[in-house]
Amino acid sequence: MASVFRTEAKDYGGPSSRVDGPHVGVVFILRFLQFLFCLIAFGVMISARGKVRAQAEFTDYGAFIFLVIMMFLALIYTFIFGLMCLIKACTSNKYFSHNLLWTQLVIDGIFAHFMFAATCASAGVASQIYKDGTCKKGNYFRLGIDNFCQKTQASTAMGFFATFAMFATHWWFITATHKRF
């Protein structure tokens, strides 16, 4: 019965059931998506400035600072491991070693949870700013806050996309380390 499950997983292109780990190509695509979403979230939040109660920036809100820090750390992490995936894809070895697989599994889990916390906190602050009436329609041109409100909301959304890509990579590593599918 167990061999049937392994055959089905292989036929459907799921994660490898080998102990060596998942295929490098799928992990590289997921790492690229993480890097792209983190880069967009980081860049948009850094450029968020507006006239909310005088001159506001993202540094006036702790949740936005937390999001920027997590996106920056995730950028570095995904760049390093994405480069490692690219090097592995160019060589003949298409599988990760057991130690590297477990290292990525643990670090992905930690980053995914911290990124989720940062994006949830940023979403709470962004919705609170909107609820205060600062970002409501009609105040955009009078207060000059159009860019600030839209950029914080867009950065938070990109943070969620980066988090979901990190969760997908984490899931991929969990299923790859599990001996039975």
N, C-alpha and C positions, 0 to 999 in steps of 0.2 A: 504494500500500500504506500509506503514512504517513497518508493522509487517512482510511483505514478505522479506524486506531487512534484518531485524534482524535475521530471520530464515536462510536466505542464508549465512549470516556472521557466524552464529553458525555452519552451516553444513560444511563450508569450513575451519573451524578452525582459523578464523581471531581473532582479538582482541575482548574481551568481550564487549558487548554493555551496560553492567551494569555500574552504576556510581562508583561502588567500585573500578574498575580498571581492568587491564589486568591480565592474568594468570601469576603466578610466574615462572613457568617453562620456558616459552619463554624468559622472561626478564632475568632469570638466564643464559640461553645459550648466549644471546646477551652480557650480562655483562662479561661472561667468555671469549668470543671472543675479547671484548675490552681489557680486562686485558692481554690476551695473546699477542695481537698485540702491545699494549703499552709496555709491558715488552721486547719484541724483539726489538722494535724501540729504546727504552731507552738503553738497553744493547749494541746493535750494535754501536750506536752513541757514547756512552761513551768510547768504545774501539777503536774508529777510530783515528788512528795516522798514519802519513806518512811524507814523505820528499817532501812536496810541498813547494817550495821556502823556503828553510831551513827546519826546523822541524815544521810541521803544525799539529794542533790538531783541534778538533771541536770547541774549545773555541776561535779560531781565527776568526770565522765567527758568527756574531750576529744571523743570522737565525737558525743556528744549535743550538745555546744556547737556543733560543726561543723554538725550537722543543724539546730539552731535558727537559726544565722546564715544558712544557705542558704535555709531556708524563709522567713525574714524578707525576704531580698533578692528571692526569687522572688515573694513577696507584692507587694512594691512594683513589680517589673517587670511582673507579670501585671495588676496594677491599672491601671497607666499604659497598657499596650498594649490591655487590654480596654476601657478608656474610649475609646481611640482607635478601636477597632473599633465601639463603640457609636455614636460620633459619625459615623463613616463610614457606618454602616448607616442612620442617620437622614437622611443627605444622599443626593443622587442618585448619587454616585460609589460604586459597589459593588466597585471593585477597588483594590488597593494600588498605589502608585507603585513603580517599579522600584527606586529607592534605599531606600525604606522596607522593601520586601520583602527585599532583601539584608541590610539591617541586622538585621531580625528573624531572618533565617535564621542569621546568625553568632551573635547573642546567644543564640538558642534552643539552638544547638549547645553553646555554652560552658556555659550554665546546666544543660542536660540532663546533661552529663558531670559537672559538679560536684555536682549533686543526686544523681546515681547514686552517686558516691563517698561522699557524706555518708550516704546511706541504707544503703549496704553496710557502712560502718564502724559505724554505729549498730546494724545487725543483728548484726554480729560481737560487739559489746559486750553487747547484750541476750542473745544466746545464751550468752556466757561467764558472765554473771551467773546465768543459769538453770542452766548446767552446774555451777557452784560449789555448787549445792544451796540457794542463797539463795531462789530463787523456786519451789522445788518445792512440790507440794501438801503441806499439813500445816504448813508454816512460815508460812502467811499470817496466821493469827490470833495465833500465838505472837510473831512478830516485828513484826507490823503493816506488812508490806511489800506487801500485796495491791495497793494503788493504784499504788505505784511501779513494780512489775514489769509490771502490765497497761498502765499508761499509756505506759511506754517502748516496749513491744511495739506498742501501737496507733499511737503516733506514728511509729514506724518503718514500719509498714504503710502509713499515710497518706502518708508520704514516698515510698514506692515508687509509690503510685498517682499522686501529683503528678509524679513523674519520668516515668512512662509517658505521662501526658497531655502533658508537655513534649516527649517523643520523638515523639508523634503529631503535634503541631504542627510540629515540625522536619521530619518526613517530609512533611507537607502542603506546607510551603514548598519543600522540595527538589523534589517532583514538579511543583509549580507553576512553578518556574523552569526546569525542563527543557523544551526546546522540543518534544521528541517523547516521547510517553507510552510 
